[in-house]
Amino acid sequence: MQTTIKVEGMTCGHCEKAVTTALKEVEGVKEVAVDLASGDVEVTYEDPATLPQMKDAIEEQGYDVAA
């Protein structure tokens, strides 16, 4: 499965790494691709990962997930 999550507040390579690392710690997440310019984060995942888990992981790093 694949989804795009809109993340607000990412401005640099550190932001990209923090979000990528947090998402890869969610069981089932396979690939993460961050586009800093647009704020889009493409996530390829499988069960048991869920969108709420991914959003929580991003928010725990201090970034906002757009609705």
C-alpha positions in Angstrom: 0.0 0.0 0.0 1.1 3.6 -0.5 -0.1 6.9 0.9 0.9 10.5 0.8 1.0 12.4 4.1 1.1 16.2 4.0 3.5 17.4 6.8 3.9 21.0 7.8 7.0 22.5 9.4 9.8 20.6 7.6 12.4 23.0 6.4 15.8 21.2 6.2 17.7 17.9 6.0 17.4 17.4 9.7 13.6 17.6 9.4 13.6 15.1 6.6 15.8 12.7 8.5 13.7 13.0 11.7 10.4 12.2 9.8 12.0 9.4 7.8 13.5 7.8 10.9 10.3 8.1 12.9 8.2 6.5 10.1 10.6 3.6 9.5 10.2 2.7 13.2 6.5 2.0 12.6 6.2 -1.7 12.0 5.2 -2.4 8.5 6.6 0.8 6.9 8.9 -0.2 4.0 9.9 3.0 2.2 9.7 6.7 2.9 10.3 9.5 0.4 10.2 13.1 1.7 9.7 16.2 -0.6 10.7 19.2 1.5 9.5 21.7 -1.1 5.9 20.4 -1.1 5.8 18.9 2.4 4.6 15.6 0.9 5.8 12.4 2.5 5.2 9.3 0.3 5.0 6.1 2.4 5.0 2.5 1.2 3.7 0.2 3.9 2.0 -3.1 4.7 0.1 -4.5 7.7 0.3 -3.9 10.6 1.2 -0.2 9.9 -1.8 2.2 9.9 -2.2 5.8 8.9 -3.0 6.9 12.5 0.3 5.2 13.7 2.2 7.0 11.0 0.6 10.4 11.8 1.4 9.9 15.5 5.1 9.1 14.7 5.4 12.3 12.7 3.6 14.4 15.4 5.9 13.0 18.1 8.8 14.6 16.2 7.1 18.0 16.5 5.7 18.3 13.0 2.0 18.9 12.1 0.1 16.6 9.8 -2.3 18.4 7.6 -5.9 17.1 7.6 
